[in-house]
């Protein structure tokens, strides 16, 4: 469906810019179509065909987009590999993907793999030079809903990465959920996360249908994002919670003219109440949240016209055609208002894990719900409230403590810019909580007592942290999420 989408987009939007490369040069919708045709022919000459895997170990850029489209036109499968992973992590992902061809930047193709190394192009003329076959194009493919198109790897923060497989039918459903049958209406935006992530890999078709222009950031930065928002008069700022928080922490934030920004979209992880309130106030914009996981495709969210409280206390309600269940350890649905494992079912969920039938079986309930790994409860307004990851919960003195719940309360302390909680072993309590706090003012960090007093208004005593550590910035993974493994190591390190 990606091949058909770019062909139609090229016919409708022709020479309008679709993306702007990090170096500043544009690539149009028609450019994407004909260059991906030529690239597809070049990939075919290297043995890539239906069902074959092409692994892209590339930073965000036109090269990634064109190769993804080219592979789809051949019926091949694109495995996105975050280029920010370490050499060992990349090797693990590639071993799992078993690609026919690896395309990476200079030095990005590990030994033992058939690969191509590409330097960033300086223009459309240079784009994929040496890969393309000038003037040639592949034969159109018949429509096959169950043809695999993309492998999206999990971040691997709690284990070895797994590759979620998305076929034409899932991508078609996700696109219809995002844009319906419409074409056009797109504005100006920027891309701030790895193209290997779920968002880009499953939503490219929808973005092409909108007909807007996106500015590509090879490496996201708070300053670069604010500059783009101001210079291009963008209406929407989108990102993971850490990115929104880092923009707000810029000392010069208030110097930027962000009057054009009307909407904030936060996804990729729960947004704390403190961050949601601050983002609304300082951007002067409406805020909506998105919640899903790599395996589910789409999930829940809040809308811009929902009550402000919804995005502060919850991740919203299920999107159309998405079913939500909260299950106990025996896969029995928990009573209303109780905490359970969050499970989702819709036409968007992955087909399974690439080359991992055992992992696939474990990822689904017997009736087809995918296990997100999150814990939560549904309130009397039908909103899902997350309390943490099932593997992040710790037990203090016999009581379960969910870090996300605690973080949500502590984030509203007036002196807290960001906070994360991790457990550490304790000879008396079994485990106790350590709060890692990034202060708003490094010269005036919150005290341990003020933090506990603030939390005591909403949390039971056993949930309050037993230690406080003030840090400059929370550790993040390559996926821009809080690195829970790094926090666990810091929590057990000597004070």
C-alpha positions as a printed Julia matrix, in Angstrom:
495×3 Matrix{Float64}:
   0.0     0.0     0.0
   2.98    2.32    0.45
   3.82    2.11   -3.26
   0.27    2.97   -4.28
   0.12    5.79   -1.73
   3.27    7.56   -2.92
   2.18    7.24   -6.55
  -1.15    8.88   -5.78
   0.5    11.51   -3.58
   2.91   12.34   -6.41
  -0.02   12.76   -8.8
  -1.87   15.02   -6.38
   0.95   17.09   -4.88
   3.6    16.77   -7.62
   6.45   19.21   -6.97
   5.31   20.34   -3.53
   7.97   19.62   -0.92
   7.25   16.56    1.18
  10.38   16.67    3.34
  13.24   19.05    3.9
  16.6    17.36    4.46
  18.7    18.31    7.52
  21.01   20.21    5.15
  18.07   22.34    4.01
  17.24   20.99    0.55
  13.7    19.82   -0.23
  12.47   16.59   -1.76
   9.06   16.71   -3.4
   6.3    14.13   -3.59
   7.11   13.42   -7.22
  10.81   13.11   -6.32
   9.96   10.5    -3.68
   8.02    8.48   -6.23
  10.45    8.38   -9.14
  13.61    8.14   -7.05
  12.12    5.24   -5.04
  11.28    3.57   -8.39
  14.9     3.83   -9.47
  16.12    2.73   -6.04
  13.78   -0.27   -6.11
  15.29   -1.37   -9.41
  18.75   -1.03   -7.9
  17.78   -3.08   -4.85
  16.3    -5.77   -7.09
  19.62   -6.0    -8.94
  21.2    -6.78   -5.55
  18.85   -9.69   -4.99
  16.13   -7.96   -2.98
  12.66   -9.24   -3.79
   9.33  -10.18   -2.21
   9.73  -11.24    1.41
  13.4   -10.29    1.61
  14.52   -8.08    4.48
  16.35   -4.79    3.99
  17.76   -3.41    7.25
  18.18    0.37    7.43
  20.8     1.48    9.96
  20.42    5.13    9.02
  19.75    8.4    10.78
  16.54   10.23    9.87
  16.92   11.53    6.32
  15.66   11.29    2.74
  17.76    8.13    2.23
  15.7     6.25    4.8
  12.36    7.4     3.37
  13.21    6.56   -0.24
  14.64    3.13    0.63
  11.58    2.26    2.73
   9.32    3.16   -0.21
  11.59    1.31   -2.64
  11.56   -1.88   -0.59
   7.77   -1.71   -0.3
   7.46   -1.39   -4.09
   9.39   -4.67   -4.39
   7.32   -6.48   -1.77
  10.38   -6.56    0.51
  10.34   -5.97    4.25
  12.09   -3.0     5.84
  13.65   -3.53    9.27
  14.4    -0.19   10.88
  17.46   -0.16   13.15
  18.01    2.87   15.35
  21.43    4.17   14.35
  21.99    5.42   17.9
  22.23    1.89   19.26
  25.62    0.63   20.35
  27.53   -1.76   18.1
  26.53   -4.68   20.31
  22.86   -3.64   20.3
  22.85   -3.19   16.52
  24.38   -6.62   16.07
  21.64   -8.17   18.2
  18.89   -6.5    16.17
  20.46   -7.47   12.84
  20.93  -11.05   13.94
  17.23  -11.19   14.73
  16.21   -9.52   11.45
  18.46  -11.74    9.27
  18.5    -9.21    6.39
  19.49   -9.84    2.8
  20.96   -6.36    2.71
  22.03   -3.82    5.31
  22.15   -0.15    4.38
  23.96    2.11    6.82
  25.9     5.3     7.09
  29.71    5.35    6.94
  30.9     2.55    9.22
  27.31    1.51    9.92
  27.37   -1.96    8.35
  28.8    -4.56   10.75
  31.16   -7.26    9.47
  29.46  -10.4     8.22
  26.53   -8.65    6.51
  26.05   -7.85    2.84
  25.68   -4.11    2.89
  25.88   -0.65    1.42
  27.29    2.39    3.2
  25.91    5.79    2.22
  27.05    9.3     2.98
  24.26   11.89    3.39
  23.29   13.35    0.01
  23.57   17.04   -0.74
  20.68   17.16   -3.2
  18.06   15.01   -4.92
  20.58   14.44   -7.72
  23.02   12.86   -5.29
  20.37   10.96   -3.33
  21.17    7.21   -3.37
  23.59    7.74   -6.22
  25.14    4.35   -6.96
  22.01    2.52   -5.8
  19.48    3.82   -8.3
  19.02    2.59  -11.88
  18.19    5.7   -13.89
  14.84    5.74  -15.65
  13.77    2.28  -14.5
  10.94    1.17  -12.24
   9.61   -2.11  -10.82
   6.4    -3.76  -11.97
   3.38   -2.85   -9.79
   2.6    -5.45   -7.13
  -0.83   -7.04   -6.7
  -2.66   -6.03   -3.54
  -1.87   -8.54   -0.8
  -3.11   -7.47    2.67
  -0.95   -9.95    4.58
   2.32   -9.07    2.84
   4.84   -7.98    5.55
   6.06   -4.42    5.01
   7.88   -3.34    8.16
   9.65   -4.78   11.18
   9.6    -2.4    14.14
  11.93   -3.35   16.96
  11.11   -2.8    20.6
  13.49   -0.59   22.54
  14.79   -3.54   24.53
  14.84   -1.7    27.87
  13.58   -4.81   29.68
  15.12   -7.53   27.53
  16.36   -8.44   24.08
  14.7    -6.4    21.3
  11.89   -8.1    19.41
  10.73   -7.22   15.9
   7.02   -6.47   15.56
   5.82   -7.28   12.03
   3.37   -4.95   10.27
   1.67   -5.97    7.03
  -0.31   -4.02    4.46
  -3.56   -4.65    6.31
  -2.33   -3.07    9.56
  -0.81   -0.1     7.75
  -4.07    0.4     5.83
  -6.09    0.38    9.04
  -3.72    2.75   10.86
  -3.8     5.15    7.91
  -7.6     5.08    7.79
  -7.69    5.69   11.55
  -5.4     8.72   11.15
  -6.74   10.4     8.01
  -9.78    8.45    6.82
 -10.24    8.69    3.05
  -9.02   12.28    2.85
  -6.1    13.76    0.95
  -4.47   17.08    1.76
  -4.8    19.39    4.73
  -1.27   18.85    5.98
   0.75   21.67    7.45
   4.38   22.19    8.42
   6.01   19.95   11.0
   9.29   18.38   11.98
  10.47   14.86   12.71
  12.26   14.5    16.01
  12.65   10.76   16.6
  14.29    7.83   14.87
  12.57    6.69   11.68
  12.99    3.13   12.97
  10.31    3.78   15.57
   6.66    2.75   15.38
   5.38    6.24   14.55
   7.28    6.76   11.32
   7.18    3.15   10.12
   3.41    2.79   10.49
   2.26    6.35    9.77
   4.26    7.25    6.66
   1.28    6.57    4.38
  -0.93    8.88    6.41
   1.69   11.61    6.33
   1.96   11.28    2.55
  -1.81   11.57    2.19
  -1.84   14.83    4.15
   0.42   16.51    1.63
   2.26   18.65    4.16
   5.97   19.31    4.54
   8.15   17.88    7.31
  11.57   19.17    8.29
  13.93   16.33    9.17
  16.18   16.56   12.22
  19.05   14.08   12.04
  19.62   14.56   15.76
  16.85   16.08   17.81
  17.71   19.0    20.05
  15.56   21.3    22.14
  17.16   24.4    20.64
  16.78   23.12   17.08
  13.12   22.28   17.66
  12.32   25.69   19.09
  14.11   27.4    16.23
  12.1    25.41   13.68
   8.8    26.13   15.44
   9.55   29.84   15.43
  11.07   30.17   11.95
   8.5    28.02   10.12
   5.51   29.26   12.17
   4.4    25.71   12.91
   1.01   25.04   14.46
   1.82   21.76   16.21
   4.67   20.57   18.39
   4.89   16.8    18.8
   7.3    14.6    20.71
   7.9    12.18   23.52
   7.57   13.53   27.07
  11.33   13.91   27.5
  11.54   16.12   24.41
   8.74   18.41   25.56
  10.37   18.66   28.99
  13.79   19.48   27.53
  12.31   22.27   25.41
  10.64   23.76   28.46
  13.89   23.57   30.42
  15.75   25.75   27.94
  16.74   28.95   29.79
  15.87   30.94   26.66
  12.49   29.24   26.06
  10.49   32.43   26.62
  12.57   34.34   24.07
  11.18   32.31   21.18
   8.07   33.52   19.38
   5.87   30.45   19.61
   2.58   32.26   19.09
   1.86   30.09   16.03
   1.77   26.9    18.13
  -1.8    25.84   18.78
  -1.44   22.16   19.58
   0.87   19.85   21.5
   0.84   16.09   20.87
   2.7    13.89   23.35
   3.25   10.17   22.82
   5.77    7.42   23.35
   5.25    7.33   27.11
   3.02    8.72   29.86
   3.19   12.47   30.42
   3.33   13.5    34.08
   0.7    15.93   35.4
   3.36   18.53   36.1
   4.66   18.39   32.53
   1.17   18.5    31.0
   0.24   21.62   32.99
   3.51   23.41   32.29
   3.43   22.6    28.57
  -0.09   23.97   28.2
   0.71   27.14   30.09
   4.07   28.01   28.55
   3.27   27.06   24.96
  -0.19   28.56   25.31
  -1.59   25.59   23.38
  -4.01   22.69   23.67
  -2.5    19.32   24.56
  -3.43   15.8    23.51
  -1.79   12.5    24.45
  -1.27    9.26   22.54
  -0.76    5.87   24.16
   0.2     2.62   22.49
   3.11    0.2    22.33
   5.28   -1.22   19.57
   3.12   -4.34   19.32
  -0.31   -2.63   19.35
   0.07   -0.09   16.54
  -2.53    2.29   17.95
  -4.25    2.45   21.32
  -5.74    5.24   23.38
  -5.54    9.0    23.59
  -7.05   12.28   24.61
  -8.47   14.86   22.22
  -7.76   18.58   22.11
 -11.36   19.35   23.08
 -11.41   16.94   26.02
 -11.41   18.41   29.54
  -7.91   19.54   30.5
  -7.9    17.06   33.36
  -8.03   14.07   31.03
  -4.46   14.46   29.72
  -3.2    15.23   33.22
  -4.54   12.19   35.05
  -4.83    9.62   32.27
  -3.81    8.43   28.8
  -7.4     8.81   27.63
  -9.88    6.42   26.11
  -9.55    3.78   23.36
  -9.57    4.96   19.76
 -12.34    3.7    17.49
 -12.13   -0.07   16.9
  -9.63   -0.51   19.76
 -10.67   -2.81   22.59
  -9.13   -2.45   26.06
  -9.0    -5.1    28.76
  -7.27   -5.17   32.13
  -6.27   -8.7    33.14
  -4.82  -10.4    36.19
  -2.0   -12.96   36.15
  -4.45  -15.68   35.11
  -5.74  -13.6    32.14
  -9.01  -12.97   33.94
 -10.47   -9.47   33.62
 -10.12   -7.52   36.86
 -13.11   -5.8    38.52
 -13.79   -2.19   37.6
 -11.42    0.23   39.3
  -8.74   -2.35   40.07
  -5.21   -2.45   38.65
  -4.57   -4.97   35.89
  -2.3    -5.65   32.93
  -3.23   -3.42   30.0
  -4.13   -5.43   26.89
  -5.29   -4.09   23.51
  -6.97   -5.61   20.49
  -7.66   -3.99   17.12
  -6.95   -4.49   13.4
  -3.75   -2.48   14.0
  -1.94   -4.96   16.26
   1.17   -6.61   14.89
   1.05   -9.91   13.08
   3.72  -11.25   15.45
   7.41  -11.05   16.22
   9.75  -11.67   13.31
  11.25  -15.14   13.53
  10.03  -15.65   17.09
   6.92  -17.85   17.33
   7.43  -18.49   21.04
   7.66  -14.77   21.79
   4.61  -14.16   19.61
   2.53  -16.65   21.59
   3.57  -15.02   24.85
   2.72  -11.53   23.53
  -0.95  -12.37   22.92
  -3.78  -13.57   25.11
  -5.67  -16.63   23.83
  -8.38  -14.36   22.38
  -6.01  -12.07   20.5
  -5.3    -9.17   22.85
  -1.71   -7.96   22.8
  -0.01   -7.53   26.16
   1.44   -4.01   26.47
   3.45   -4.75   29.62
   1.82   -1.77   31.35
  -0.33   -1.79   34.47
  -3.32    0.49   34.9
  -6.92    0.96   35.95
  -9.99    2.52   34.36
 -11.76    5.26   36.28
 -15.48    6.03   36.39
 -15.14    8.22   33.28
 -13.66    5.43   31.16
 -10.14    6.87   31.23
  -7.12    4.59   31.51
  -4.75    5.57   34.3
  -1.33    3.97   34.06
   0.55    3.08   37.23
   3.71    1.6    35.71
   5.28   -1.29   33.89
   4.69   -4.78   35.22
   8.47   -5.29   35.48
   9.0    -1.92   37.18
   6.66   -2.49   40.11
   8.48   -3.07   43.39
   7.32   -4.3    46.77
   8.0    -2.19   49.87
   7.15   -3.89   53.13
   4.65   -6.17   51.44
   2.91   -3.39   49.48
   3.07   -2.91   45.72
   4.48    0.42   44.56
   4.12    1.62   40.96
   6.78    4.19   39.97
   4.65    5.99   37.36
   1.95    6.69   39.94
   4.49    8.18   42.34
   6.2    10.16   39.58
   2.87   11.64   38.55
   2.35   13.14   41.98
   5.93   14.28   42.63
   6.06   15.95   39.2
   3.6    18.58   40.44
   6.02   19.82   43.12
   6.82   23.44   42.21
  10.59   22.85   42.34
  10.58   19.67   40.2
  11.29   19.84   36.45
  11.47   16.07   35.94
  11.36   13.04   38.2
  11.73    9.27   38.02
  11.53    6.66   40.75
  13.51    3.42   40.95
  13.75    0.75   43.64
  16.77   -0.47   45.52
  17.11   -3.46   47.87
  16.61   -2.87   51.57
  17.33   -5.38   54.4
  14.2    -4.37   56.32
  11.58   -3.4    53.73
  12.76   -5.64   50.91
  12.77   -2.71   48.47
  12.55    1.03   48.9
  12.08    3.88   46.43
  14.73    6.35   45.29
  13.44    9.56   43.68
  15.71   11.04   41.0
  14.82   14.7    40.58
  15.88   17.28   38.01
  15.23   20.64   39.74
  13.73   23.65   38.0
  16.41   25.8    39.6
  19.71   23.95   40.11
  20.54   26.43   42.88
  17.33   25.62   44.76
  16.54   21.9    44.48
  13.62   20.52   46.48
  14.45   19.05   49.86
  13.68   15.45   50.72
  11.21   16.59   53.37
   9.36   18.98   51.06
   9.09   16.25   48.43
   7.6    13.77   50.89
   5.25   16.38   52.36
   4.03   17.23   48.88
   3.49   13.58   48.01
   1.8    12.78   51.32
  -1.26   14.76   50.25
  -2.09   12.18   47.57
  -0.05    9.03   48.25
  -0.03    6.46   51.02
   3.09    6.58   53.17
   4.55    3.34   51.82
   4.54    4.79   48.28
   6.64    7.82   49.19
  10.34    7.66   48.27
  12.83    6.87   51.01
  15.73    8.65   49.32
  16.23   11.65   47.07
  18.94   12.15   44.51
  19.23   15.41   42.62
  20.62   15.01   39.09
  21.15   17.29   36.1
  19.18   15.19   33.6
  17.33   11.89   33.58
  19.16    9.15   31.63
  17.45    8.36   28.33
  17.54    5.41   25.98
  18.17    5.67   22.24
  14.36    5.85   21.94
  14.28    9.03   24.08
  12.57    7.21   26.95
  13.69    7.2    30.57
  16.37    4.54   30.92
  15.03    2.41   33.76
  18.04    0.11   33.72
  20.4     3.04   34.22
  18.22    4.36   37.04
  18.21    0.96   38.74
  22.0     0.93   38.63
  22.16    4.48   40.03
  19.68    3.58   42.75
  21.91    0.79   44.07
  25.12    2.86   43.85
  26.48    4.31   47.11
  25.03    7.7    48.13
